[in-house]
Every structure is written in C-alpha cells, then in structure tokens.
C-alpha cells in the first residue's frame, strides 16, 4: 500500500485501537501503529505456514495478504 496517510490534528486524549466514528459516517476501526505492525508481523508468520490447497484457500490467502499489507503500511520509515 503506497498511499500517503491522511494527516489530522493531534487528538487529546490519544485515540486507542478500537471502534471509531466520525460524525454520521460509518463506524470503522482504528488500529494504532504499534498494534498494526505487531499484528501484521504475526499474520505474516501465519501466512508463511499456510499453503493454498484449493481455490477457496487461494482467495482467503489473497485477502489475508492484503490485510497484512494494510497493517504493514503503518510502519514509518
């Protein structure tokens, strides 16, 4: 995922990992960077141990790889 993060003003108190809603928009989930990086690494480890035995597994693995990429995008270089 190569897109730049949206920049918002600092929030006080800081926003923790969990459900988050802006105005009347759909509720979403905010994942703090430290949580995202850890969960991305753990998901990557799990994905390395899995193999695609049939087409359903390939679809599932594709989705989980995309989720891992989104979680890893929280990494600041």
C-alpha positions as CSV (number, residue, x, y, z in Angstrom):
1,X,0.0,0.0,0.0
2,X,1.8,3.1,-1.2
3,X,-0.7,5.8,-0.4
4,X,0.2,8.6,2.0
5,X,-1.6,8.7,5.3
6,X,-4.3,11.4,6.0
7,X,-2.9,14.0,8.4
8,X,-5.3,15.1,11.2
9,X,-4.7,17.3,14.1
10,X,-3.3,15.7,17.3
11,X,-6.1,14.2,19.4
12,X,-6.2,14.6,23.1
13,X,-6.5,12.2,24.7
14,X,-4.8,10.0,22.1
15,X,-7.1,7.6,20.2
16,X,-6.6,3.9,21.2
17,X,-7.1,0.9,19.0
18,X,-10.8,0.1,18.7
19,X,-14.0,1.3,17.0
20,X,-14.1,4.9,15.8
21,X,-16.8,7.0,14.2
22,X,-16.6,10.4,12.5
23,X,-19.9,12.4,12.6
24,X,-22.6,10.5,10.7
25,X,-20.2,8.4,8.7
26,X,-20.0,4.6,9.0
27,X,-18.2,3.3,12.1
28,X,-14.8,1.9,11.4
29,X,-11.9,0.5,13.3
30,X,-8.7,2.5,14.2
31,X,-5.6,0.5,14.8
32,X,-2.6,2.2,16.4
33,X,0.6,1.8,14.5
34,X,2.3,-0.3,17.2
35,X,-0.6,-2.7,17.2
36,X,-0.9,-2.7,13.4
37,X,2.8,-3.5,13.0
38,X,2.7,-6.3,15.6
39,X,-0.5,-7.9,14.2
40,X,0.9,-7.6,10.6
41,X,4.1,-9.5,11.6
42,X,2.0,-12.2,13.3
43,X,-0.3,-12.5,10.3
44,X,2.8,-12.7,8.0
45,X,4.2,-15.5,10.2
46,X,0.9,-17.4,9.9
47,X,0.6,-16.9,6.2
48,X,4.1,-18.3,5.7
49,X,3.0,-21.5,7.3
50,X,-0.2,-21.9,5.2
51,X,-0.4,-23.2,1.7
52,X,-3.2,-22.8,-0.9
53,X,-4.7,-26.3,-1.4
54,X,-7.7,-25.3,-3.4
55,X,-9.2,-22.1,-4.9
56,X,-11.0,-21.2,-1.7
57,X,-7.7,-21.2,0.2
58,X,-6.2,-19.0,-2.5
59,X,-9.0,-16.5,-2.2
60,X,-8.6,-16.5,1.6
61,X,-4.8,-16.2,1.4
62,X,-5.1,-13.3,-1.1
63,X,-7.4,-11.4,1.3
64,X,-5.2,-12.1,4.3
65,X,-2.1,-11.0,2.4
66,X,-3.9,-7.7,1.5
67,X,-4.8,-7.2,5.2
68,X,-1.2,-7.9,6.2
69,X,-0.1,-5.2,3.6
70,X,-2.6,-2.7,5.1
71,X,-1.3,-3.4,8.6
72,X,2.3,-3.1,7.5
73,X,1.5,0.3,5.9
74,X,1.5,1.7,9.5
75,X,5.3,1.2,9.5
76,X,7.1,4.6,9.4
77,X,10.4,4.6,7.6
